[in-house]
Amino acid sequence: MLNVDAARLAREGRLRDAIALAKAAAKIEQGGAFRQLKELISGATAAAATTALQGTAGAVAPQLLEILRAIALETWTLRRRSAILDVHLQTVAGRISETLPDAVVLETSSQKTYVPRALAEAANRTKVGDLLAIVTERLNQSQVAFEALPAISVENSSSSRPSPFGRSAPIHHLTAADARKFRRPAAPLKVMIPVTVGK
Amino acid sequence: MKSSEWQLRSIRRTQKDRKALATFACANATIAWQAEVEDFVQNALFEWRFSPLAESNDPRVLLLFDKATEDLVGAAAHESVVMRTARGESFVATKLEVVAICRDWQGRAFGSGARASDVLMSGAMVDISAWVPPRFQRVVATVHEDNRRSLALCRRHGFTEELDRVDELSSYRRLLSRAG
């Protein structure tokens, strides 16, 4: 991921940032988690290694998942610190919540995205509950590139719980008592401090 | 109350604003309900605002800056939502998605005495009141039951009614702006 970011930065002419990021990627690759990953993959059967590399880590999980989580967190922290966030590059990572004949519905804490099934298949992620990431890169005014990647959760399952944030938040249900409150007209909102909101 | 001390504006679809949110720190990482606010602001709020799939919700994100330092002091967001009963009755409302003040400004006021949290919340209320097309003015804020500062902030700003809690978020209170 970081090497891809570095290549992208180089293409944009941001050579110093690209070199710094490539060095950071090399550092992660020399780190303990990456070494463990290499040992685990090399010790696995060819089929297990293939499924791991394809993102369908069945045979060597959950140890593999733990290592991948550690590497993902390192990478994520570094990307954020390196300020390589790009308004032309958007990543939507979430869980598939629904499958349709031609598409899967990718749900995040803030949105639902319809992903063409062929794109999801390219990442071996087509079942409800699968984790998938879609990277969208605007190449120029008329071209956009999509890349589907298998995703992993960096949280332990115990910490995955409903959140009050985002559009999937389960806050929209009203009881009969709530509905009675909503039927009453709203009072003007209270503004404690006169403020102006600029554009 | 001097607006010359702060700048309150809509978020812009720029790398600068995106980065400002991505590095926004408002939580003690050991407290889960604080950490999830920070996580949402850092990792989801920008896309929450600019997702083309959410245009019909008319999402708004406001940023509060300290004019002297140009530091981001806080972020607030709201959008139109539809609330429903089990019998299918629906009501349009405004969801106050988040009101977050960065760690350095929590409990602090500007030189004129205006609390940063009150300035930001006032900005959200003004924005909801004045928005065109008119935004439905029953506003729902979801606040963790242990988040005393936010509960007090909501009370000060007229969130005096409360909806029943939902099972999935049993530690959260759903506060409702007052009726007429």
Interface residues (C-beta under 8 A of the other chain):
Chain A: R80 A83 L85 D86 V87 Q90 V92 T108 S109 S110 Q111 K112 T113 S159 P162 S163 P164 F165 G166 R167 A169 P170 I171 H172 H173 L174 T175 A176 A177 D178 A179 K181 F182 R184 P185 A186 A187 P188 L189 K190 V191 M192 I193 P194 V195 T196 V197 G198 K199
Chain B: M1 S3 Q7 L8 R9 S10 R13 T14 Q15 R18 K19 A22 T23 A32 E36 V37 F40 Q42 A44 L45 E47 W48 S51 L53 A54 N57 L62 V81 V82 M83 R84 T85 A86 E89 F91 A93 K95 E97 V98 A114 D118 V119 M121 S122 G123 M125 V126 D127 I128 S129 A130 F136 Q137 R138 V139 V140 T142 H144 R156 H157 G158 E161 L163 D164 V166 E168 L169 Y172 R174 L176 S177 R178 A179 G180
